[in-house]
């Protein structure tokens, strides 16, 4: 005997019979949602995000680490803002401002704590540090730096964070390229600019050790596939499917390191060698520098010495402005000052004064005496030339 046909559910919210009788009980919202999804699956019209293609978590992570807001990330990846925001939250990436951020540098967010560490490392006061950034083209006001010492100020604007990161990277490259001048090894420089370098190395070593089975099983994977795997493991840690928070902490650092990873060596060599080689390629140093930077006996440069190095780099990168006075209406134009004798002697005296002792009378007198002896001039003549040179510098800066 044939079974009696069951009443077919109406997706508008009620269940009724085929013969057009009165509708029965009202369906719940959850039941209607399940039936609509099943109907889409049967008809073969179910799409991801309303017709959009599935977005790559790795691409979201790369843009989020740069500090871009979710709205801009969604526009670049042709996705919705809510989907990007949910993905960054599931992967454990911090999102705390409308303008984006925080910006990550070497696996750590650039927050007020990082700024305080860099100011302490440089040996400069907050005002001097702000002037140093401004003179080198990175405009960070002193007010924003003072706010970093307040307990209520827990965020840093992305525009200021980018300036801090650019300054730190430029300082790193300058110090690494002039190791023969200041006499400090690249390992000491790395330990100075990154005080937690041993912890960063331990994190990379542990993460690459866990990724090695995945690389061995999948011989043809590339950067995007490995990035997707790391994002997936970070999401598993957030929902509790994986113990610990290894990949959640490693994900911002992986964005910088994975492009420098040699996949063939990662499958064959031990993880410690792979971690050192990857960090060496990222920082443009030798593998031995990374090894010595991880040792406990490697001490950073003292702030007193670092202050002189920072100011010396600032002086070497700056150029004196053209010292020609503006033309006035009427009268003959003034000649250039660079070729005059007082300018040459004054510039020579100024170069012999240490950067951190420009206002020290003893250092100024010593430099003048050295120039007077070498050029066989009277001390008073060299002093007058130097005073005139400094006066001209002040006038040119005010103009």
Residue, then its C-alpha position, 0 to 999 in steps of 0.5 A: x500500500x502506497x504511503x500517504x504523501x506528507x504535507x510539503x513545507x512552505x518556505x514562507x513560514x507555514x506548513x500546509x497540505x497540497x489540496x489547498x487546506x488551511x495552513x498549519x503551525x508556524x515554523x521557527x526561524x532556524x527551521x526555515x533557515x535550514x530548509x532554505x539552505x537544503x533547498x539551495x544545495x539540492x538545486x545546486x545554486x548555493x554560493x559563497x557570500x552571496x555570489x562572491x568567490x571564497x577569500x584567502x585567509x593568507x591574503x587577509x593576514x598579509x594586508x592586516x599585518x600592514x595595518x590596513x582597515x577592514x574596509x580597504x582590505x575588503x575592497x582589495x579582495x572584493x569581499x565584504x567588510x564583515x567577512x574580513x573582520x570575522x576572519x581577522x578576529x578568528x586568526x587572532x590578529x588585533x584590530x583596534x582602530x577605524x583607520x586600521x592597525x596595529x601595524x606589525x614589525x618583526x612579529x610584534x604590534x607597534x604599540x606605545x611599549x615598543x616606542x618607549x623601548x626604542x626611545x630608551x634604546x636610542x639614549x635620546x630624550x623624547x623631544x630630541x627623538x621627535x626632532x631626530x625623526x622630523x629631521x630625517x623625514x618621518x614626522x612624529x610629533x613630540x605630543x604623540x611620543x609623550x602620550x606613549x608614557x601614559x597608561x590610558x594611551x594604549x594605541x598608536x595612530x597608524x601613520x605614526x606607527x609606519x613612521x616608527x617602523x620606517x625609521x627602525x628599518x632605516x637605522x638597522x640598515x645604516x648600522x649594518x652597513x657601517x659596522x667597520x666604522x662603529x666597531x659593533x658586530x651585526x649580532x650586537x646591532x640586532x640585539x640592540x634594535x630587537x631586545x627580544x630577538x632570542x624569543x623571536x628565534x624560539x618562536x620561529x623554530x617551534x613553528x617551523x618544527x610543527x610545519x615540517x610534517x605538512x611540508x614533507x607530506x605535500x611536496x608541491x606546496x608554495x607560499x600561499x598553501x603554507x600560509x593557508x595552513x598557518x592561518x588554519x592552525x591559528x584558527x584552530x587554536x582560537x576555537x580550542x581544537x588545538x592546544x596553545x597559541x603557537x601559530x597565533x603568535x607566529x602568524x604576524x611574523x610568518x607574513x615576513x618570513x615565509x617569502x624568504x623560506x627555502x622549502x626544499x631545505x625546510x624538508x631536509x635540514x633540521x629546523x634550527x638551521x632553517x630558522x637561522x637561514x630564514x631570519x638571516x635572509x629577512x634581515x640581510x645578515x649572515x647566519x652567524x650573526x643570527x646565531x650570536x644574536x640569540x646567545x645570552x652573552x651578547x650584550x646590546x649597545x649601551x644607550x650612551x653610545x647609541x645616542x652618538x651613533x644615532x646622531x652621527x647617522x643623522x648628521x651624515x644623512x643631512x645636507x646643508x641647505x644652500x646658503x644664499x640669501x634671498x634677493x632683495x628688490x634693487x641692488x646687486x645680488x649677494x655672492x654664494x657663501x660656500x666658496x669663502x674662507x670663513x665658511x670652509x674653516x667654520x664647516x671644518x670646525x663644526x665637523x670636528x665637534x661631536x654630535x652630542x656635544x655641539x653646545x659644550x664650550x670645552x668641545x667647541x674650544x678643542x675643535x677650534x684649537x685643532x683647526x687653528x693648529x692644522x691651518x696655522x691660524x690664530x685661535x681668535x680668527x678661527x673662533x670668529x670664522x666659526x661664529x660667523x658660520x653658525x650665525x649663517x646657519x641659523x639665518x638659513x634655517x629661519x629663512 
